[in-house]
Amino acid sequence: MKRLLMLPIAVLAAVLVAVTAGAATQTVQVTKNGFTPQSATVNVGDTVTWHNADTADHQIVADDGSFASPVLQPDQSYSHTFTSAGTERYHDAFVKTHSGSVTVTGPAPALTLSPGRATVVYGGGTTLFGSVSSNLASEPVTLTAQAYGKSAQSIDQVTTTSNGDYRFSVTPTIQTIYQSHWGTADSRTVTVDVAPRIGFGRSGRVYIVTATSDLSYGGHFVWVQRHFGFGWKSIKRVFLGANSRAVFGLRVPRGRTYLRIVMPAGQAGGGYVAGLSRTIVVHR
């Protein structure tokens, strides 16, 4: 009979241990003599709640300024979630001799960053996707951009959604290197290349080509390409005028002809990749 009674007690104890081990919040009592406990240990993503158990006002302030509570009147509480590993020291702004620390265990904070498209056409954009290792929502993530030939600068900030996901919409006008930042963590850098926008049109026997980017293409050339059964072949070189535009004539054979314009990378200029126009069909 005694062994039968012990079984429910053992099960209950196991449940209590499991609940305690899985707790995501730890409470620190703020008393007139200091913090209890003075040192706390939590996991990345856990929350610490400070409860004013005194009859006087107190305020919790991180030594590095990363968090601070409002003034806590008796029986009021303040909570902070720790998203990165390390030791955070804090003090009481009203009684500065009272101090404490929170040791956060777990992997170092990290975040990912990937481009929706690695190359865009001038004037177009793409989306950068990523997530933070804490998988928490409402985390601030900053994006820096370094355009070709320029220094890096912060351009945007968003907060994470569920599962720690975030995204940025970008419209680079020249090759740009992007990097996201969350707390002390930096993502890998990703590069988004930009191709000049090549316009190609036709009016009767006259063809018009334009090239658009941050640069001027006067004196640069493009290739007119024709599609044959085995693929595309360059058939005419056309130089652009001072307005990055050219008008030219072209004799094509009878029947259906497919044409396009290619600007080689060497003509696209620093910070740009080769440009490609739409394909036009000529019936003769």
N, C-alpha and C positions, 0 to 999 in steps of 0.2 A: 504493500500500500504506500509506503514511504517513497519508493522509487517512482510510482505513478504520479505522486504529488510534485516531485522534483521536475518532471518533464515540462509542465506549463511554465514553471518559474524560469527554466533554462531558455525556453523559447522567448519569453518576455524579455529576458536580459539581452538576448541576441538582437531582438528588434530595437531595443533602446540603444544598443551600441551602434547599430546600423544608422539610426536616425541621427545620433550624435556625430558620427563620422561624415555623414552627408550634409551636415549643416553648412549653409552658405553665409551665415551672419554670426558675428561674435560681438558680445556687448562688453564695453568697458565702463565701469562706474566711476563717475567724477565725484570725489569726496573732498572734504576740507583738508584732508591729509595727502591728497594726490590721486593718482589713477590706480584703479584696481581692475584687472592686473596692470602692472606698469609696462610689462612687455607682452605683446600678443603675437601669435603666429597664425597666419591664414594662407590659403592658396590663392593663386592668381584668379581673379574674377569674384572672390569673396568680398563680403561687406563687413565693415566694423561700425558699430553703433555706439556712440558715447552718450551715456545717460547721466544727467545732472542729479546726483543723489544728495546734494548739499542744499543748504538753505540760502546760499549766496549765488550770485551769477558767476558763470565761467564761459570761456571761449576757447575752442580747440583750434590751434594753428600749426600747420606743418612748418618745420624749420626751413624748408626750401621754398615755401610759399605755394606748393602745389595744391593745397586745399585749406579751407578755413571755414569754421562754422559761424553762424550768426551768434550773437550773445545768447547763451542758454540760461534761461531762468530755471528755478527749481522745478524738477520733474520733467523738463524738456529734453529732447534727444536730437542728435545729429548723426547722419550716416554718410559714409564714403565707401565707394567700391574701388578696390585696388586692381589695376589692370596689368601691372608689370611686376616682375620679380625684383627683390631687393629689400633693403631695410629703410623704412620711412620713420624719421624721428619727428616728434611734435612736442608742443608745450601748451601751457595754459596762459593765455594773454593777460589774465587778471592776476595770476600767481605764477610768475615766470620761473620760480624755482621748482615748480611741478612740471615734470617732463615724462614722456613715455616713448615707446617705439612699437612699430608694427613690422614684423618680418614676413615678407610675402614669398612663398616658395612656389616653384613651378618653372616652366621654360621661359627663356627671355622673350619679351614681346617681339612680334614679327608681323609683317604685313606683305601682301602680294600686290602686284600691279601688272596688268596685261592690256594691250591695245586691241580694240575691236578690229581695226585695220592698220596694217603696218605702213601703208602708203595712201595718201589722199591726193586728189587733184586740187590745185589752187582754188580757194573759195569754198571747198568742202570741209567736212569735219568727221570726227570719229568719237567713240566713247572709250574711256579707260575704265577697266573693271578691277576690283580688288576686294580683299577682306582682311580683317585684323584677327590675330591669333586668339584673342580672348573670346571671339564670337559674340560680343556684346553689342547691343544697340546703343545709339546716341553717343558714340565715341567720336570726337572731333578728328578729322583727317585733313591735312593740308597738302596741296599740290604745288610743287615748284616746277618751273619750265626754263629751259636754257635754249633759246633760239640760236641758230647758227651764227657764229661770230659775236655773240653777246653773252653777258653774264647771267647766271641763274637768278630767278626772282619768284617770289610766292605769287600765285595767280588766283587761287580759289581755295575754299574750305567747305567741306560737307560733313555731315554726321552719318555714322553707320546706321543701317537698317537692321532688321532681324538677321541673326546669324553672323553679325559683324560685317555685312557686305556694304560696299560703297561704290560709287561711280562718278566720273567727271566727264562732261562734254567739252571737247576741245576743238578748235578750228585753227590749226597752225598755218601760217602763210609762208613758212620756210622750214627746212628740217629742224625739228625741235626734240630735245631730250627731256623726258618727264620723270619725276620721282615723287612719291608720296611719303608723308611723314605722320607718324602717330606716336605721341609721347616722345620717348627716346629712340624709337625704332624708325629706320629708313627702309623703303622698299628698294628692290633692284631698279636700275634705270631702264627705261624703254624709249626707243627712238621711233618717231613717226616721220617718215619721209614725205616730201611734197613734190609733185610733178607740176610743171607749168600747165596752165589750161590752154590747150591748142584748139582753136576754132577753125573749122574747115567748111566752106560753102561753095556754091557754084551758081552762076547766072549765065545761062547759055553756054558759050565756049570759054567763058572767063571764070577762073577759080580764085578764091580769096582765102588767105590763111592769116590767122592772128595768133600771137603768143602772149599770155598774160601771167605775170607773177610780180614779186616786189622789184624785179629787175627790168631794165630796158633791153630789148633784143635787137636794136638796130645794128646791122652788120653781121648778125648771127644767121645761120642757115638751117633749113629743115629739109627733110627728104620726102618727096612724093613717092609713095609705094603703091604698087599694083599687085593684086592677088592673081597668081597663076595656079595651075593645078597642083604644084608642089609646095606652094606657100607664097609669102610676101617677098617682093623684090623691089629695091629702090630703083626708080627710073628717072628721076629728075631732082636736081638740087636747086632749092629756091632760097635766095637771100632776102631777109626781112629789112624793111626800111626803118627810118628813124622812129616811126610810130609803132614799131613791132608788128608790122603788117606788110603783106605782099599781095599783089594781084598779078596773075600770070596766065598764060595760055598753055594748053596741053592737047596734043592730038591723041585720040584713043581709037582703037580698032572698032569695026562694026560689031554690033551685038551688045552684050552686057559686060560692063567693066566695073570692078570694085577698086576704089581708091581710098587711101588714108594718108595722113601726114605723121611723120615721126620726127621729133626733135631729139637728137642724140644727147646723152648725158653731158658730153663735153661742150655742147652748145647751150645747155640749160643753165649753166652758171653755178657758182659755189652755193651749196645748200639745197640744190635741186637735183632730182633724178630725171631720167629721160621722160619726155612728154609724148602723148599719143592722142590723136584726134579721133572723132567718130569715123565710121566708114560710110562713104557715100557711093551710090550705085548710079552709073552713067549708062544710058541706053542710046545707042547710035545705029 
